[in-house]
Amino acid sequence: MPTTHRSARLTRRTGWRALGGALLAAPALARHGHGQSRLEDVTLITDFGFNGRHSYFYLALEKGFYREAGFNVSILRGQGSADAIRRVAAGNATLGFADAGALLLARGNDQVPVKLSAIIYASPPQALFALQERGLAAPASLAGRTLADTAFSSVRLLFGAYARAAGIDPASVTWVTAESATLPSLLANGRVDAIGQFTVGQPLLEAVTAPRPLTRFAYRDVGLDFYGNGLIATENTLATRPDLVRALTAATLKGLREAIANPEEAGAIMHRAHRQVQPAVAAGETRLVGELASVPGQPLGAIDPARVASTVRVMSDAFTLRSPVAPDELFVPGLVG
């Protein structure tokens, strides 16, 4: 489902650095009796709920990749990227999964000291979905139609950039505000012409609208170039525990690599962890994560400074920022590879 991109105000801006790393002071491996190793407890938080698109975290957990790196990992349910960023900043999670646009808002509006350590969605995940029977075959056919999404969805906030790239007037559509959980039914029941959704959510949406096929309008298909979700950590953790972040990131990317190679296995693992997530849906979402994550000629998860700069330009035009954010404020280089 789309992620809500409203950065909650952080009323106490002092002490973030100390708080963000206070729970992370122990070494990754503390030796104790008979040469055994004690695993360091760490937490990861998702962007939104537990969905098939998160299968690689659970594959890394089940296959012992985190344990091999020296960590006992707990995975927390996020309530949106802004929530994940806030909880990482507060020291309630070691590593988070959040949208670059939400991170830009958090830094520009609340000076939240959190940065990206790796990119997972290396292409824009935003999209619009319509039932094929509605006759929307090209972006131009969206003119005069009614679209639905949550109030602060990045799909909705970035629609102006999509419309301009597609050659249509952003004002030619009507937006309806709805709760995230109601969007699939609004589409299936024909109450709106299209809804905002991340591309990785297509299998879940298809399960609701089956057997009627969908038409997808992906923002990346009109040439938009910006980053989506990635792994995040506090500046304090990145500065004082770079080996911890590097090891956690590497174990996560190992899980991602195996999940992309075998999405059916990843889907089955996700289903075992969360029975409400159907294996076929999780496998489908994992395949779509692979489409977003894979960049020819680059290591999985690598951050390209030029693409970060492009992300800042696109997001700064779409969002309201109290303070400008420089590209190098959003990420730390050299943690992937």
C-alpha positions in Angstrom: 0.0 0.0 0.0 1.2 3.6 -0.5 3.1 5.1 2.4 1.9 8.2 4.1 4.5 11.0 3.7 3.8 13.4 6.5 6.7 14.0 8.8 5.5 14.2 12.4 7.0 17.3 14.2 9.7 16.4 16.6 9.2 18.9 19.4 12.4 18.1 21.2 15.2 18.6 18.7 18.0 18.5 21.3 19.5 15.2 22.4 18.6 13.3 19.2 22.2 12.2 18.6 22.6 10.8 22.1 19.2 9.2 22.2 19.6 7.7 18.7 22.7 5.8 19.7 22.1 5.2 23.4 20.7 1.8 22.9 23.5 0.8 20.5 26.6 1.1 22.6 27.2 -2.6 23.1 29.7 -4.3 20.7 28.2 -6.5 18.0 29.7 -9.7 19.5 30.4 -9.9 23.2 32.5 -13.0 24.2 31.5 -15.0 27.2 32.2 -18.4 28.8 33.8 -21.2 26.7 34.4 -19.0 23.7 30.7 -18.8 22.8 29.4 -15.6 21.2 26.4 -13.6 22.4 24.3 -12.0 19.7 23.6 -8.3 19.9 19.9 -7.5 20.0 18.8 -5.1 17.2 15.5 -4.0 15.8 14.4 -3.3 12.2 11.2 -1.4 11.4 9.2 -1.7 8.2 7.7 1.3 6.4 4.1 0.1 6.7 2.8 -3.1 8.2 3.9 -6.6 7.3 3.5 -7.2 3.6 4.9 -9.5 0.9 7.3 -6.8 -0.2 9.1 -7.3 3.2 9.8 -10.9 2.5 13.6 -10.5 2.2 13.8 -9.3 5.8 12.2 -12.6 6.9 14.3 -14.7 4.6 17.4 -13.2 6.1 16.0 -13.9 9.5 14.9 -17.5 8.8 18.1 -18.5 7.0 20.3 -17.1 9.7 21.9 -14.3 7.8 21.5 -11.9 10.7 22.7 -14.4 13.2 25.8 -15.1 11.1 26.5 -11.3 11.2 26.2 -11.4 15.0 22.7 -10.1 15.5 19.4 -11.2 17.1 17.0 -9.3 15.0 13.4 -8.3 15.8 11.2 -6.8 13.1 8.8 -4.1 14.1 5.6 -3.0 12.3 5.8 0.5 10.9 2.9 2.8 10.5 4.3 4.8 7.5 7.7 6.0 6.6 7.4 9.1 8.8 6.7 6.8 11.8 9.7 4.6 10.9 12.0 7.6 10.6 10.8 9.0 13.9 11.3 5.7 15.7 14.7 5.2 14.4 15.7 8.8 15.4 14.3 8.1 18.9 16.5 5.0 19.3 13.4 2.6 19.2 14.8 0.8 16.1 18.3 0.3 15.0 17.6 0.2 11.3 14.5 1.3 9.4 12.9 1.0 6.0 11.5 4.3 4.7 10.9 6.5 1.7 13.5 9.0 0.6 10.8 11.6 0.2 9.6 11.2 3.7 13.3 11.4 4.8 13.7 14.7 2.9 10.6 16.1 4.7 11.9 15.0 8.1 15.3 16.6 7.5 13.9 19.8 5.9 11.1 20.4 8.3 12.3 18.9 11.6 16.1 18.5 11.2 15.8 14.8 12.0 19.3 13.3 12.1 18.7 10.2 10.0 20.3 9.1 6.8 20.1 6.4 4.1 22.6 3.5 4.3 21.3 1.7 1.3 18.6 2.0 -1.4 16.1 -0.8 -2.0 13.6 0.9 -4.4 16.2 2.3 -6.8 13.4 3.4 -9.2 10.2 5.3 -8.4 7.6 2.9 -6.9 4.6 5.3 -7.3 1.9 4.3 -9.7 -1.8 4.6 -10.5 -4.0 1.6 -11.0 -7.3 1.4 -12.9 -9.5 -1.5 -14.0 -8.9 -2.2 -17.6 -12.6 -2.1 -18.3 -12.6 1.7 -17.5 -10.8 2.3 -20.8 -7.8 4.1 -19.4 -5.1 3.0 -21.9 -2.6 5.9 -21.7 -1.8 8.7 -19.3 -3.7 11.2 -21.5 -6.9 9.2 -20.7 -6.6 10.2 -17.0 -7.8 13.7 -17.9 -11.3 14.3 -16.5 -11.2 11.2 -14.3 -11.5 10.7 -10.5 -8.5 9.4 -8.6 -8.3 8.3 -5.0 -5.5 8.1 -2.4 -4.7 9.1 1.1 -4.2 12.7 1.9 -0.4 12.7 2.1 0.5 9.8 -0.2 3.6 10.4 -2.3 1.6 9.1 -5.3 -0.7 12.0 -4.9 1.9 14.6 -3.9 4.1 13.7 -6.9 1.2 13.5 -9.4 2.1 17.0 -10.7 5.6 15.8 -11.7 4.1 12.7 -13.3 1.4 14.7 -15.2 3.9 17.2 -16.5 6.3 14.4 -17.6 3.3 12.6 -19.3 2.1 15.8 -21.0 -1.2 16.2 -19.2 -2.6 19.0 -17.0 -2.3 18.1 -13.3 -5.5 20.0 -12.7 -7.5 17.9 -15.2 -8.1 15.2 -12.6 -10.2 15.1 -9.4 -8.7 13.7 -6.3 -10.8 11.9 -3.6 -9.2 11.4 -0.2 -9.7 8.0 1.3 -8.2 5.7 4.0 -5.5 3.4 2.7 -7.5 0.2 3.6 -10.5 1.4 1.5 -8.7 2.1 -1.7 -8.9 -1.4 -3.3 -12.6 -1.6 -2.7 -13.2 1.9 -4.1 -11.5 0.7 -7.3 -13.2 -2.7 -7.4 -16.6 -1.2 -6.8 -16.2 1.4 -9.5 -16.5 4.4 -7.2 -13.3 5.9 -8.6 -11.5 5.6 -11.9 -8.0 4.9 -10.5 -6.2 4.7 -7.2 -2.7 5.5 -6.0 -0.5 2.6 -5.1 3.1 1.5 -5.0 3.9 -0.9 -7.9 4.9 -3.6 -5.4 1.3 -3.6 -4.2 -0.1 -4.8 -7.5 -0.4 -8.5 -6.6 -2.5 -7.7 -3.5 -4.6 -5.3 -5.5 -5.1 -8.0 -8.2 -6.3 -10.4 -5.6 -9.1 -8.0 -4.7 -10.1 -7.1 -8.3 -9.7 -10.6 -9.9 -10.6 -11.8 -12.4 -10.8 -8.3 -13.9 -7.4 -7.1 -15.2 -5.7 -3.9 -14.2 -4.0 -1.1 -16.1 -0.9 0.3 -14.4 0.5 3.9 -14.8 3.9 3.7 -13.2 5.6 7.0 -12.6 9.0 5.6 -13.8 7.4 4.8 -17.2 7.3 8.5 -18.1 10.9 9.1 -17.3 10.8 10.3 -13.7 14.1 9.5 -11.9 14.2 9.5 -8.1 14.8 7.1 -5.3 12.0 5.4 -3.3 12.5 3.4 -0.1 15.8 2.5 1.5 17.5 1.4 4.7 18.0 4.2 7.3 19.9 4.8 10.5 20.7 7.7 12.8 23.7 9.9 12.1 25.1 8.9 15.5 24.9 5.2 14.7 26.3 5.7 11.3 29.2 7.7 12.8 30.0 5.6 15.9 28.9 2.1 14.7 29.5 2.0 11.0 30.5 -1.7 11.2 27.2 -2.5 12.8 25.2 -0.7 10.1 27.4 -2.2 7.3 26.9 -5.7 8.7 23.1 -5.3 9.1 22.8 -3.8 5.7 24.9 -6.6 4.1 22.8 -9.3 5.8 19.6 -7.6 4.6 20.9 -7.3 1.1 21.9 -11.0 1.1 18.3 -11.8 2.0 17.1 -9.5 -0.8 19.4 -11.1 -3.3 18.1 -14.6 -2.4 14.5 -13.4 -2.4 14.8 -11.9 -5.8 16.4 -15.2 -7.1 13.6 -17.3 -5.5 10.5 -15.3 -4.9 8.3 -18.4 -4.3 10.6 -19.4 -1.4 10.5 -15.9 -0.1 6.7 -15.8 -0.3 6.5 -19.1 1.6 8.8 -17.7 4.3 6.7 -14.5 4.6 3.6 -16.6 5.0 5.1 -18.6 7.8 6.0 -15.4 9.6 2.7 -13.7 9.0 -0.1 -16.1 8.1 -2.4 -13.4 6.7 0.1 -12.8 3.9 -0.7 -15.2 1.1 2.4 -16.9 -0.4 1.4 -16.1 -4.0 0.9 -12.5 -3.2 4.1 -12.3 -1.3 6.0 -13.9 -4.2 4.5 -11.5 -6.6 5.4 -8.5 -4.5 8.9 -9.8 -4.1 9.3 -10.0 -7.9 8.3 -6.4 -8.2 10.7 -5.4 -5.4 13.4 -7.0 -7.6 12.4 -4.8 -10.5 12.8 -1.7 -8.4 16.0 -2.8 -6.7 18.0 -4.0 -9.6 20.2 -1.4 -11.4 22.4 -2.7 -14.3 26.1 -2.2 -13.5 25.6 -1.3 -9.8 25.7 -3.5 -6.7 22.4 -4.2 -5.0 21.6 -1.4 -2.6 24.3 1.0 -3.8 23.5 4.7 -3.5 24.3 6.9 -6.5 25.0 10.6 -5.4 23.7 11.8 -8.8 20.4 10.0 -8.3 20.1 11.4 -4.7 20.5 14.9 -6.2 17.7 14.1 -8.7 15.6 12.8 -5.9 16.1 16.1 -3.9 15.1 18.2 -7.0 11.9 16.2 -7.7 10.8 16.1 -4.1 11.7 19.7 -3.3 9.4 20.8 -6.1 6.6 18.6 -4.8 6.9 19.1 -1.1 6.9 22.2 1.2 10.2 22.4 3.1 11.1 24.9 5.8 14.8 24.5 5.1 16.5 23.3 2.0 18.2 19.9 2.1 21.5 19.2 0.4 21.9 15.8 -1.3 24.7 14.7 1.0 22.5 15.3 4.0 20.3 12.3 2.9 22.9 9.4 2.8 26.2 8.0 3.9 28.4 6.5 1.1 30.5 3.5 1.2 28.4 1.1 3.2 27.4 -1.2 0.3 29.8 -3.1 -1.9 
